[in-house]
Amino acid sequence: MTSQVTLENRQDHKPRVALMGEFSSGKSTLSNLLLGEAPLPMKVTATRLPPVWISYGAPAAYAVSYDGTERAVTLDDINDICPSETRFIRLYRTADTLQVCDLIDMPGISDPNVSVETWQPLLTEIDCVIWCTHATQAWRQSEAAMWDEISASTNGNNILLVTQYDKLKNELERARVLKRLKAETHGKFDEIFCISLLQAIEAGDDFSIWEKSGAAEFIDHLISMILNTSHDAAQTGPETQEQGGGATSTMIIEHVAEVVQDDPSISETKNPDDMDLGNVGYIKPRRVRIKTKIRPRTPRPPGRAVGNG
């Protein structure tokens, strides 16, 4: 069964975070960490795939062609999808992280099986990027050149994630690599974080290992950044007319993001539709608890300028 769709018809205004980097830089492992599970079966060959766009919803998979046509596919069929004929693969999952953002796993920039032309047009749909670079060969010339080409298409809230940081021999080498990266990427990224992704995934309930891996600081910043992006969109987005009074109002999102150890006594809100206006819902991607409160903005009289508050 096929259907004609466009991205605009989806009414999806959540921030869109692209996972980018060279081949084997840790993008797939990062998506595993953020979602709490591998979005694709292990047998799927990532080097043959077009971009994979992951959104919140009942588990499903679609191949989206360049004319906007969607075709339902099974995960077993994904390896047979031709990148040159498919704009991207659309996956739906119920991971908590996807309640606050969409993730777009892009092909490796050095992948010989997927040309730049097959994924570059999708850059117009993203908001920000987490760029993964392998610690032992961090920020190669090819990465720097590609980033200079595409960074202008983002909103500027980009993160450089130095993966497999534990592969560096000692603290002196780690400090040297980080110092070099800060110098060579000065002004190019909002933040730089160093992480051992496998260590973070394997941390289980041991928060000290989770924190030592670098995941705690990185995830805390990422979720805060995403919610701030949503907040800014709510304040600057289209305002709605209130019935009868003629005044306008918009929605404000208040948030607190903190890294905490899992607590089974805390209730979770799995479905965003279950959150009533004015009430607090909790979304917990792994060890991050996001406390979000949505309330109507104070109406303003018509005809007056909108202030910054």
N, C-alpha and C positions, 0 to 999 in steps of 0.2 A: 504494500500500500504506500502510495506517495502523496505528498501534499505540497502546495506552493506556499512557502513561508519567506518572510524577511526577518532580519534581526530586529528591526524596528517594531514589528508586530508582537514581539515577545513581552514588551512592557517591563523589561528587566533593567532596573537602574542601579543595581548593586555595583560596587567597584569591580573592575575586571583586572585581575592580577596575572600577568604573564610570567611563566617560568622559562628563563632563557639561559643560554650558555653553549659551550662547545659540547661535542659528543663525549659522553662519559663524565660529565662535570657534576652529576648528582641530581639532575632535575627530576628523574623518576623517583628516586629515593625521597626527595623533598616532598613530592606530591603524596607519597605514602605517609610521610610524617604528618602533613597537614590534614589529610583525610582520615587517618587512623587505619587505613587499609590500602592495598594496592588497587588503583582504579581499573587496571587491566590485568588479565591473567599473565602469569609468568612466561607463558609460551609465546606471547605476543612480541614480535620483533619491533622494538621502538624505532629502529633506524629506517623502517619502511613506512612510517606513518606520517600523514599530514598533521597539522596542529590538532590537539585534543582539547575541546572546550568542555569544562565540567561545571555543571550547575546543580542547584538543589532540586530534588524531585524524586518521584518513584523511579527505581532503577530502570534505565532504558538506554539504548544506543541508536544513533542515527548518523548516516553519512549525508553531509550537506554539500550539494554541488555548487558550482559557480553561478548558476542561474537561480539559486535559492531553493531548489527542490530538495526535500528531505526524504530519505529512504531508510526505513527501519532495518537495522542489521543486528546480528548476534555477535557477541564478543569473539566467538570462534571464527567468524568471517572477517574480522577486522584486518587480519594479515593480508587478505586478498584485495583490500581497497587500494586503488591506484592514487598516489598523492597528486599526480598531474591532473586528475579528473575530479578530485574532491577538495573543496575549499577547506573543510575541517570536519572532524568527527565530533558530534555532540553527545556527551554522556550526562546522565542524570544519576545522582547519588544522594543519600540522606545524611551525609557527614555534617556535623555541626558547623564546621568552618564555612560550608557553602551557604549557610543561612545569612552570612554577612558579606560574602563576596563570591565571584566566579573565578575559577582558576583556568588558565589557558596554558597547557603544556606545549611549548613550541619545539619543533625539530632542532637538533643541534646545528649550530651555524656552520660547522665543518663537516656535516654529514654528506658524503658523496651521493647518497641515494635520494636525497630530497634537495632540489635546487632552491635557491633563495626566492626565486620568482613564485614558488608555490605557497610560501607562507608570508612573504613581505606585505601583500595587500591586507592581511588581517591585522597589521599593526594599527590601522586606523580605528579598530574596535577596542583596543586596550586602554587602560588608564595608567597603570604603572607596571614596573618590571622588578622581579627578583632575579638578578643575574648571578648564576652559579659559576664559580671559577675554582678549579682544583688547586689546593694549597701548594702542591709540589711543583706546579708550573703556572702559577697564578698570573692572570692578566697578560696573556700573550698578545703579540702585536695584532694578530687576526681578531682577537676580542676587542681590543681598543679601537681598531678601524671600523668594525661593525657597529660598535656602540656609538661612535661619532656620527654614523649614518642614521641611526634610528632613535636616538635619545630625544630628539626634538618632538617626536610624535607622542611622548608621554606627558603626564601631568607634573613630572619632576620628583614625585615621591618614590624614588627608586632605591633599591637596596642591592649592595654588592655582598653576596654570601660566599665566603671562603670555605669550601667544603673539604672534608677529609683533613681537617686541621691536625688531627692526631697523628697523621703520617709524618709530620715534621719532627725532627729528632729530639729537639729540646727547646726550652723556653727562649734561649738566645736566638735560635733560628726562627722561631715563631715571631718574636719581636721584630727581627730583621725583615721578614716578609711583610708583616703588617705595616711597618714604617714605609717600606717601598710602595706598597699599595696606596697608602694615604697620600704619598707624594705624587704618584703617577695618575691617580684618579681624582685629584683635588678638584672639587666643584662639580664632579660628574655624577655623584651619588649622594643621596640624602644621608645614608648611614652605611657603615661597613660592619659586618658581623662574621665571626669565625665559628665554625661548628663542625662537630663530628656527627653526621646524620645517623649512621648506623648505631653509634653509642646512644643517641637520643631515642631511637626507636626501641632499642633493647633495654632501656632504663627501667621499664615496667613501673612498679610503684616506688622505686627508689628515687626520691626527689633530688638527692645529692648528686647522683649520676646524671640525671636530667639537666641539672643546673651546670655541672661540670662540662657537659657536652657542648654548652653554648646555646642550647635550644631555649632555655628559659628567657634569656635577655632578648633573643631574636624574636620569638613568638610574641612576647609582651609588646615589643615595638611594632611588629606587623599588625596585630589586632588593633592597637591604639590608632595606628595610621589609617587602617581601613575604616574604623568608626569615625574618625575625624573627617575622612573624605565623605562619608555618608552624611555627617552633620553639616558640612559645608554645602553639599548638594541640597539638603533640606532647606537651608537658610536662603540659598540663592536661586532655588528652583521656582517654577511657576506657582503663583499664589492662587487660591481658590476663593470665589465669592461666597460669603455667608448668606444664607437665606434671610430675606426681610430687611437686614440692616444696611446692606450695601458695603460694609467694611470687609476687608480681606484678612485672611489668616493663613498661616502655613504651619508645618509640623516641625518641632524641634526634637532632636534626639540627644538625650543626655546619656553619658556613658562613663563607666569605670572599667578598665581592663587590668587585671592583676594576675600574676603567675601564682597559683596556689596548688597544694597537693590535693589530689582527688579526695573528695569527701562524699561518701555514699549517702549521707544524711541530707545533702542539698538536692532539692528537686530540680529537674531539668524541664525546659520547655522545648519539645522536639519540633513542634510545628509553629512557624511564625504567626499563623492565623489564630493560634490559641492565645496570643498575647493581647489582652484588652488595653485600650488606651488608658494611660494613667497608672497601669499596673507594671510591676517589674517582672521581667522574664529572665531566665538564666540560660545562656548557651555556653557549653564548655567544650571547646575543641581541645581534647587531651587535658593538659593541666592548666589551661587558661579559662578563667571564668569571666564571661562578659556580662556585666549587669547593664541592661539597656532600658531606658525609660523614654517613652514617646508621649509627648503632651502637645496640645494645641498652643500655638504662639498667641500672645495677647493681640487681639484685633486692633488694627490701626484705622483711624478715620480715613475715608476716601479722599484722594487729592493731595495728601501730604507725602513728603519725601520719605523713603524708607531709610532708616538709620542703620548703623553698623551693628547695633545690638539686636 
